[in-house]
Amino acid sequence: MRGCVDIGGTKVAVSLSADSASPLIGRRSEPTAKTGDNDAVALQILRLIDEICAEQGIAADSVDRVGVSSAGPFVLRDGMVELATPNICGGIAGPARGLPNNWMTAIVEAPLKRRFAHVRVENDAVAALEAERRWGALQGADHCAYVTWSTGVGVGLCVDGRILHGKNGNAGHAGHSFVVDDDSNALCGCGNLGDVEGLAAGNSIARRFGHSAPELFAAAAAGDPQAVATTDALCRVMGRMLYNLVATLDLERISLGGSVFWNNREFLLPRLQAQVDGKLVALTRGAVLVPAGLGDKVGDYGALALLD
């Protein structure tokens, strides 16, 4: 039996599956643990797996393989992944970020390996990329990316049919690339001022503009001039990041997911595509943005895709 874990800055979701061809069962989701010791997220995962097993009448010791799809970045300690995730670890940017802990990392892999025979932890965008290439909107694409626009902004990259990982599994953190010199109203949880995530991530929208992303985009869709202007500015930030990915890596297709995008996809997609189209046509011709084929389940299936 396999455990499928999706760790985000807002929630942790856990499901079980007999194998990669079987449906996910027993999904449970709750806010990501952010208080107590820095093993709190790992303990949360273990508890959720036990609760699902009890609910489904499955022996807990039958779960021997666990795939963890997690927001990054990662730090390797003794060869095992710890999360240095800005939306979870409050010690990175300090008290100004408002998180209720002073963690510099969250221990994840080591506690899980003490119980399970096989554990694989990957960046959530990389895991989603694997799932989208196997079952979703990136099937058949050898030069592609998955981008999540959610609590944070994450990217998984594939060039020449090979998924990119980097020295610590952190390839693709384009959400932490700078797009303005400085903006004191755009503090990212990583400590940067003015990176893509600090400007446009779901938590940043609420902090910067006093409205949640759903409220902002609903007002824009209804024609409110200020909301339209704010939305266009956010799409320029995200769209330029997407263009930079296409121009740097010569991509053919980018699949988009995450709660901010997915819940407003019909409104946002053409605005994002417009930031790519027509710019240096030799690079952007034929490069398309598409909604994630796995929809709002891409995180769950991303974790499952890690276990083959």
N, C-alpha and C positions, 0 to 999 in steps of 0.2 A: 504494500500500500504506500502511496506517495502523498506527501504533504506539499501543498502549493501555497506559498506565502507571498503577499504583495505588501511591501512597506512603503507608505507615502508619508509626506509631512503632515497630512491631516488624519489618515486612517491606516489601520492594518487590516487586511482581509486574508482569511485562511480558508482553504478548501482541501478536500481529499479527492484522490482519483486512483483507481486500480492500476491504470497504465495510460499511455498517451492517447490511446484510441477510445478510452472510456470517458463518460461525462464527469464533470466536476460535481461533487456532492457535498452537502452539509456546510455551505459557505456561511461563515460568520465574519462580521466586520464591526470594528469599534475604533474610537479615537486612539491615535498613536500614543503610547505611554511616554510621558515627558517629565515625570517626577520620580523621586527616589534615586537609587543608584543607577549607574550607567549600563547595567545589564537589564534594565526594566523592559526594554523592547523584546529581548530574547525570552525573558520569563513570560511576557504576554503571549508570545508565539506558542510556547510550550503549553501554557494553560488553554489557549484556544484549540490547539490540536487535541488535547485531552477532552475538552468539552464536546467537540464534534464527534470524537470516537464514542463517547458515552451516549450521545444523542442518537447516533446511527447504529449502535449495537456492534461496534467494531473494536476488537482488542487493540488497546493503545500500543502494545509492543509489536503489532503488525506493521506499523508505520516505520519504515526503515530508510526511506529516501525522502529528502526534503529539498525543494528548489525555492530559493529566496530571490525575489525580484525587488530591489530596493532603490529608493532614491539615494544618490551619492552626494559628494564624492566618498571614496573609500580610502582608508589607511590600512596598510598591512602591518600586523604585529605578530611576530613569530609565524609568519606565513598565513595568518588568518585575518579575515576581513573585519574591520571595525568601521562604523559609519561616522564620517565627519560631515554629516548632513546639516546644512544651515537651518533648515526648518524643523529640526529635531534637537540639535545640540546648541544650547544657549550660551555656552562658554566661548564660542567662536567669535561672534560679533559683540558679545557682552550684554549688559542689562538693557541697553537702548533698544535691542531687538525684541524684548518683552517675553522671552521664553522662560518657563518656570524652573530652569536648571542651569548649572554651570558646567555641563559636560563639554569636553572637547571632542570626545568620540562616544559612540554607543556600541558596546560590545555585542556582537551578534553571532558570528560563526562559531567561536569557541564553545559557548554553552550548548549550542545545537549539536556540535560534533561529540560532545560528551554523551549524548543520548542516541543519535542516529548514525547508522553505518555510512551513509553517503549524504553529504551536504554540498550544494553548489549555490554560491551567492554571486549574483551579477547585478550590475546597474539596471534599474527598471526599464530604462529606454532600450538598452541592449537586449534584455529579455523580451520586451515587446516587439523589437525588431525581429528577433528569431521567430516569434509566434506569427507576426504579420507575413514573414517570408514563407512560412510553412502553411498557414491556414487562411491568411487574410489578404489585404490589398497589395502586398508586395511580392506575391507569388510571381516567379519568373523574372524578377528584377535583380540584376547583379550589381547595379550602381544605385544605391537607394539609402534612405534614412527613415527612421521613425522619430517623430518629435512629439513630446507631451507638453501641452500648455495647461497646467493645473496649478496646484499650490505652488510648485516650482516650475522651472522650464528645463527639460532634459532632452537629450539627443542620443540616438544609437545610429552608428554609421556602418555602411557596407560598401566596399569598393572592390571591383573585380571579383565579386562573389565571396569576398572574405570580410567577416565582421571584424571591426577594429576594436582593440581592447586597451593598448597602451601599457606602460610599465606597472601601474597599480590598478588596472581595470577602469581607469577614469577617462578614456578617450570619449569625446563627444560632449564634454561639458560646455557647450557653446552658450548655454544660459548664463554663464559667468564671464562671457566676453563683454568688454566695455563698448558702449555705443555713445556715451557722452563723457565729457571730461570729469564732471562732478555734478552731483545733484543732491543736496542735503536732504531732500524729501524722498530719496530713492535708496535707502540703506538696505542692502541685501543681507540675509542672514550669514553670509560668508564674510561680511565685513566690507565688501566693495560698496562704493557709492557710484551708481550710474551704470551698473551692468544690466543685461537684458532682464534677468530675474528680478532685480531690484526695481526696475521700471514697470514690468508688464505681468509678472506672476500674479496668480489669484490673490495671494495674501498682500502683495504690494498694491494692487488696485484698491483694495479696501482701505489700506493705510493712507495712500496718496490722495484719494478722491472722496473718501467718506461714504462710499457706496460699494456694495458687493459687485462682483462681476455680473451676476444675473440681473441685478437692478440697473447697472449701467447700460448693458447691452439691450435690455428691454426698453429703456428710455430712448436709446439711439434708434432702435427699430421703429419706435413710435414717432420719430422725427424731431426729438428734442435737440436744438442746435448745439448746446454745450456738450450733451452726451455724444452726439455725432462727431464733434471735433475731438473729444477725448478718445473715442473709439478709433478714429482715423489715426491719431497719434500712436496709440498702442499697436495698431496693425502695421504702422511704419516700422516700429521697433522690431516686432516679430518678423515682419516680411523681409526686412533687411538682413536679419539673421539667417532666414531661409535662403535668400539670394546668395549670401556669403557661402553657405554650405554648397549650393549648386555650383557657384563659380570656383570654389576651392577644390571640390572633389569630383566635378563633372557628373553630377547625379542626374538620373532620369526620372525618379519618382520619390516623393516624400509623403509618407503616411502620417496623418495627424490625429492625435487623441488627447486624452486628459480632460478633466471636468470643465475647465474654462472653455476650451475649444468645443468639446463634444456637445455640451448643452446649448451651444450657440452656433453650431457648425454651418447651417445654411446662411446665416448672416455674415459670418466671419470668413468663410472660405474664399469667396470671390474677392474680398478686400485683400486677403493675403496673397492670392494668386496675382493680383494686379501689381504687387510689389516686386514680383519676379519677372513677369512678362515684359518683353521689349527692351530689357536691359542687357547689353552685350549679347546680341542674339546668337552669336556663334556658340555661346555657352548655355544660354537659357532656352533655346529652341527645343521644344518637345519635353521640357522639364515640367512635370505636373505635380500638383498638390492634390491629395485625395484623403477623404475621411478614413480612419482606421477600419479595415474590413471586419475586425472583431469587436468594434464598437466599444461600449463601456466595460466589456469583459476582457479587454486586451491585457490588463495587468494580471488577471487570474491565469489566462492562458500563457502569458509570458513566463510565469513561474513553472507551469507544466512543461513548457518547451525546453526548459533547462535540464530536464531529467532523462533525456534520451542519450 
